[in-house]
Amino acid sequence: MTMLAGDLNDAVDLSELLESPSAPPELVDIAIATRLAVGVASAGRLDEYQQHLTKMESRQRKTSSRHYLGVTLLNGAIMALMRGQARLAVTKSAEAMELLRDGPRRSEFNAAQMCQGRALAHVGEWRRASQLMQSALSQMEGVVRNEALVEAAEAWVWYGDAAGAARLVAMARSDQFGSRLADDHLALVEADLLVRTGRIAEADQALTRVPDRAVTGSTAFETRKRFVLARRDVAAGGPDAQANIDRALDLATRQRADLFMSLDEVLAACIGDEGEFDRRIARIADGDITTYRSLLS
């Protein structure tokens, strides 16, 4: 509950208290997962968190707890998406939806719907994806809906139309129920949208509202931020574009954030010569490149 309420530093402190040899294994698993989840918002390795979730999933499949397994699968789907494993994210989020559909918290089912929508969008099924995210939003309320609006806005920036993205950004900003994501992540999503539409000066203004090294519940927040900054420089034709791409790629690589590694590779391809373009695109061509193609366009 502390993590959900936004006191992430306190959540880490509490989780460390539970990482005791005398604590029940289930609580130790959750405590470790909480610590790793907070860590991946900044520079923690996504593969380490993903590996822990996979172990939790294996253990929970041997018990009768549908709810805990559903939450673990949801978190695993989110990690798979950030690691560029969109089809795995589709599979895990679909099972999470099934397990959480009749669970004690409707918001968890809706979160699984949102994740499924993002994953479907990435593999090119935008119509299904947008319908699913809109359905989830229609069932949400309060702070949870505000967070989902921010997530939906980012999805529309990447996969949908700019007008729809702008509408969702405006809805999240004017919503009476503020959230941690609105505080930390919304300005970054807005800046990304403004870069996409060529409004660089306005994007620079939005970037001034993005917190520096925020403690946030947004996975790979610093890696996302460096990507948007690099994308801004590429769009503006800035002299430091390659250096900023290299910085973004370095952090994404250290964090094992494969999705953003590929996105950064595409940015580098855009400003390189023909040989560099072919080399970098070939590096990601074996995977799904729906998003990367949209960036190039």
C-alpha positions as CSV (number, residue, x, y, z in Angstrom):
1,M,0.0,0.0,0.0
2,T,2.9,2.4,0.7
3,M,4.2,1.9,-2.8
4,L,0.8,2.4,-4.3
5,A,0.3,5.6,-2.3
6,G,3.5,7.0,-3.8
7,D,5.9,6.8,-0.7
8,L,8.4,4.8,-2.7
9,N,11.4,5.4,-0.4
10,D,9.3,4.2,2.5
11,A,8.2,1.2,0.5
12,V,11.9,0.2,0.0
13,D,12.6,0.6,3.7
14,L,9.6,-1.5,4.7
15,S,10.5,-4.2,2.1
16,E,14.0,-4.5,3.5
17,L,12.6,-5.1,6.9
18,L,10.7,-8.1,5.5
19,E,13.8,-9.6,3.8
20,S,14.5,-11.6,6.9
21,P,15.4,-15.3,7.0
22,S,12.6,-15.7,9.6
23,A,9.9,-14.2,7.3
24,P,7.5,-16.4,5.3
25,P,9.0,-17.1,1.8
26,E,5.9,-15.4,0.2
27,L,6.6,-12.2,2.0
28,V,10.3,-12.3,1.2
29,D,9.4,-12.7,-2.5
30,I,7.1,-9.7,-2.4
31,A,9.6,-7.6,-0.4
32,I,12.4,-8.3,-2.9
33,A,10.1,-7.6,-5.8
34,T,9.1,-4.2,-4.2
35,R,12.8,-3.2,-3.8
36,L,13.6,-4.2,-7.4
37,A,10.5,-2.5,-8.8
38,V,11.5,0.8,-7.2
39,G,15.1,0.3,-8.4
40,V,14.2,-0.2,-12.1
41,A,12.5,3.3,-12.1
42,S,16.0,4.8,-12.0
43,A,19.0,2.7,-13.1
44,G,18.2,-0.8,-11.7
45,R,18.5,-3.7,-14.1
46,L,15.3,-4.9,-15.6
47,D,16.6,-8.4,-16.3
48,E,17.2,-8.9,-12.5
49,Y,13.7,-7.9,-11.7
50,Q,12.3,-10.0,-14.5
51,Q,14.2,-13.0,-13.3
52,H,12.9,-12.6,-9.8
53,L,9.3,-12.3,-11.1
54,T,9.8,-15.5,-13.2
55,K,10.9,-17.3,-10.0
56,M,7.8,-15.9,-8.2
57,E,5.6,-17.0,-11.0
58,S,7.0,-20.6,-10.9
59,R,6.4,-20.8,-7.1
60,Q,2.9,-19.3,-7.2
61,R,1.8,-21.7,-9.9
62,K,2.3,-24.5,-7.3
63,T,-0.1,-22.8,-4.9
64,S,-3.8,-22.0,-5.1
65,S,-3.4,-18.2,-5.0
66,R,-4.8,-17.0,-8.3
67,H,-4.7,-13.4,-7.2
68,Y,-1.0,-13.3,-6.3
69,L,-0.1,-15.1,-9.5
70,G,-2.2,-12.6,-11.5
71,V,-0.3,-9.7,-10.0
72,T,3.0,-11.3,-10.7
73,L,2.1,-12.0,-14.3
74,L,1.0,-8.4,-14.7
75,N,4.3,-7.2,-13.4
76,G,6.1,-9.7,-15.6
77,A,4.2,-8.5,-18.6
78,I,5.2,-4.9,-17.9
79,M,8.9,-6.0,-17.6
80,A,8.6,-8.0,-20.9
81,L,7.3,-4.9,-22.7
82,M,10.1,-2.7,-21.4
83,R,12.6,-5.4,-22.4
84,G,11.3,-5.4,-26.0
85,Q,9.5,-8.8,-25.6
86,A,6.1,-7.6,-26.7
87,R,4.7,-11.0,-27.7
88,L,5.6,-12.4,-24.3
89,A,3.9,-9.3,-22.7
90,V,0.8,-10.1,-24.7
91,T,0.8,-13.7,-23.4
92,K,1.5,-12.8,-19.8
93,S,-1.0,-9.9,-19.6
94,A,-3.7,-12.0,-21.2
95,E,-3.3,-14.6,-18.4
96,A,-3.1,-11.9,-15.8
97,M,-6.5,-10.5,-17.1
98,E,-8.1,-13.9,-16.8
99,L,-6.8,-14.4,-13.2
100,L,-7.6,-10.8,-12.0
101,R,-11.0,-10.5,-13.7
102,D,-12.9,-11.5,-10.6
103,G,-10.3,-10.5,-8.1
104,P,-10.7,-8.3,-5.0
105,R,-9.4,-5.1,-6.8
106,R,-10.9,-4.2,-10.2
107,S,-8.0,-1.7,-10.7
108,E,-5.6,-4.6,-11.1
109,F,-7.7,-6.2,-13.8
110,N,-7.9,-2.8,-15.5
111,A,-4.1,-2.4,-15.2
112,A,-3.7,-5.8,-17.0
113,Q,-6.0,-4.5,-19.7
114,M,-3.8,-1.4,-20.1
115,C,-0.7,-3.5,-20.3
116,Q,-2.3,-5.9,-22.8
117,G,-3.3,-2.8,-24.9
118,R,0.3,-1.5,-24.9
119,A,1.7,-4.9,-25.9
120,L,-0.9,-5.4,-28.7
121,A,-0.1,-1.9,-30.0
122,H,3.6,-2.8,-30.2
123,V,2.9,-5.9,-32.3
124,G,0.8,-3.8,-34.7
125,E,-2.7,-4.5,-33.5
126,W,-3.7,-0.9,-32.9
127,R,-7.4,-1.2,-33.3
128,R,-7.7,-4.0,-30.7
129,A,-5.2,-2.2,-28.5
130,S,-7.0,1.2,-28.5
131,Q,-10.4,-0.4,-27.8
132,L,-9.0,-2.3,-24.9
133,M,-7.3,0.7,-23.3
134,Q,-10.4,2.8,-23.8
135,S,-12.5,0.1,-22.2
136,A,-10.2,0.0,-19.2
137,L,-10.3,3.8,-18.9
138,S,-14.1,3.8,-18.9
139,Q,-14.1,1.5,-15.8
140,M,-11.6,3.4,-13.8
141,E,-11.9,6.3,-11.4
142,G,-9.9,8.5,-9.1
143,V,-6.1,8.4,-9.0
144,V,-6.0,5.0,-10.7
145,R,-7.7,6.5,-13.7
146,N,-5.4,9.5,-13.7
147,E,-2.4,7.1,-13.9
148,A,-4.0,5.2,-16.7
149,L,-4.6,8.4,-18.6
150,V,-0.9,9.2,-18.5
151,E,-0.1,5.6,-19.7
152,A,-2.7,5.9,-22.5
153,A,-1.4,9.2,-23.6
154,E,2.1,7.7,-24.0
155,A,0.7,4.8,-26.0
156,W,-1.1,7.3,-28.3
157,V,2.1,9.3,-28.8
158,W,3.9,6.2,-29.9
159,Y,1.3,4.2,-31.8
160,G,-1.8,6.3,-32.3
161,D,-2.7,9.7,-33.7
162,A,-1.3,13.0,-32.4
163,A,-4.8,14.5,-31.8
164,G,-5.8,11.5,-29.6
165,A,-2.5,11.8,-27.7
166,A,-3.1,15.5,-27.1
167,R,-6.6,14.9,-25.9
168,L,-5.4,12.3,-23.4
169,V,-2.6,14.6,-22.2
170,A,-5.1,17.4,-21.6
171,M,-7.5,15.0,-19.7
172,A,-4.7,13.8,-17.4
173,R,-3.5,17.4,-16.7
174,S,-6.9,18.7,-15.9
175,D,-8.1,15.7,-13.9
176,Q,-9.1,16.6,-10.4
177,F,-7.4,13.4,-9.1
178,G,-3.7,13.9,-9.4
179,S,-1.3,11.0,-9.3
180,R,2.5,10.4,-9.0
181,L,2.6,9.6,-12.7
182,A,1.0,12.9,-13.5
183,D,3.6,14.6,-11.4
184,D,6.6,12.7,-12.8
185,H,5.8,11.3,-16.2
186,L,3.1,13.5,-17.8
187,A,5.5,16.3,-18.8
188,L,7.8,13.8,-20.4
189,V,4.9,12.3,-22.4
190,E,3.8,15.8,-23.4
191,A,7.4,16.7,-24.5
192,D,7.5,13.5,-26.6
193,L,4.3,14.4,-28.3
194,L,5.5,18.0,-29.0
195,V,8.7,16.6,-30.5
196,R,6.6,14.2,-32.7
197,T,4.6,17.2,-34.0
198,G,7.6,19.4,-34.6
199,R,7.0,21.9,-31.9
200,I,10.5,21.9,-30.5
201,A,10.3,25.2,-28.5
202,E,7.1,24.0,-26.7
203,A,8.8,20.6,-26.1
204,D,11.7,22.4,-24.4
205,Q,9.2,24.1,-22.1
206,A,7.6,20.8,-21.2
207,L,11.0,19.3,-20.5
208,T,11.7,21.9,-17.9
209,R,8.8,20.4,-15.9
210,V,10.3,16.9,-16.0
211,P,11.8,16.1,-12.6
212,D,15.5,15.5,-12.3
213,R,16.2,11.9,-11.0
214,A,12.7,11.4,-9.7
215,V,11.8,8.6,-7.4
216,T,8.9,7.4,-9.3
217,G,6.8,4.3,-10.0
218,S,7.4,4.7,-13.7
219,T,9.6,1.8,-15.0
220,A,12.9,3.0,-16.5
221,F,12.0,6.6,-16.1
222,E,15.6,7.9,-16.5
223,T,16.0,5.8,-19.6
224,R,12.7,7.1,-21.1
225,K,13.8,10.6,-20.3
226,R,17.2,10.2,-22.1
227,F,15.4,8.8,-25.1
228,V,13.0,11.7,-25.3
229,L,15.9,14.2,-25.0
230,A,17.8,12.4,-27.7
231,R,14.7,12.3,-29.9
232,R,14.3,16.0,-29.4
233,D,17.9,16.7,-30.6
234,V,17.4,14.5,-33.7
235,A,14.2,16.3,-34.6
236,A,15.8,19.7,-34.1
237,G,19.0,18.8,-35.9
238,G,21.1,19.7,-32.9
239,P,24.9,19.4,-32.9
240,D,24.8,17.2,-29.8
241,A,22.3,14.7,-31.1
242,Q,24.8,11.8,-31.5
243,A,26.3,12.4,-28.1
244,N,22.9,12.4,-26.4
245,I,21.9,9.3,-28.3
246,D,25.1,7.6,-27.0
247,R,24.2,8.6,-23.5
248,A,20.7,7.3,-23.8
249,L,21.9,4.0,-25.3
250,D,24.5,3.6,-22.6
251,L,22.0,3.8,-19.8
252,A,19.5,1.7,-21.6
253,T,22.2,-1.0,-22.2
254,R,23.3,-0.9,-18.6
255,Q,19.7,-1.2,-17.4
256,R,18.9,-4.0,-19.9
257,A,16.0,-1.9,-21.2
258,D,16.0,-3.6,-24.6
259,L,13.0,-1.6,-25.9
260,F,14.8,1.7,-25.4
261,M,18.1,0.2,-26.7
262,S,16.3,-0.4,-30.0
263,L,14.6,2.9,-30.0
264,D,18.0,4.6,-29.5
265,E,19.5,2.6,-32.3
266,V,16.8,3.8,-34.6
267,L,17.5,7.4,-33.6
268,A,21.2,6.8,-34.4
269,A,20.3,5.3,-37.7
270,C,18.3,8.4,-38.6
271,I,21.3,10.7,-38.5
272,G,23.9,8.2,-39.8
273,D,25.0,7.6,-43.4
274,E,23.5,4.8,-45.4
275,G,25.9,2.2,-44.2
276,E,25.2,3.2,-40.5
277,F,21.5,3.1,-41.1
278,D,21.6,-0.4,-42.6
279,R,23.9,-1.7,-39.8
280,R,21.7,-0.4,-36.9
281,I,18.4,-1.4,-38.4
282,A,19.8,-4.9,-39.1
283,R,20.6,-5.1,-35.4
284,I,16.9,-5.0,-34.4
285,A,15.4,-6.5,-37.6
286,D,14.9,-9.9,-36.1
287,G,12.4,-8.6,-33.6
288,D,9.1,-6.8,-33.9
289,I,9.9,-3.3,-35.3
290,T,6.4,-1.7,-35.5
291,T,7.3,1.1,-33.1
292,Y,10.7,1.6,-34.6
293,R,9.2,2.0,-38.1
294,S,6.7,4.6,-36.8
295,L,9.6,6.6,-35.3
296,L,11.5,6.5,-38.6
297,S,8.4,7.8,-40.5
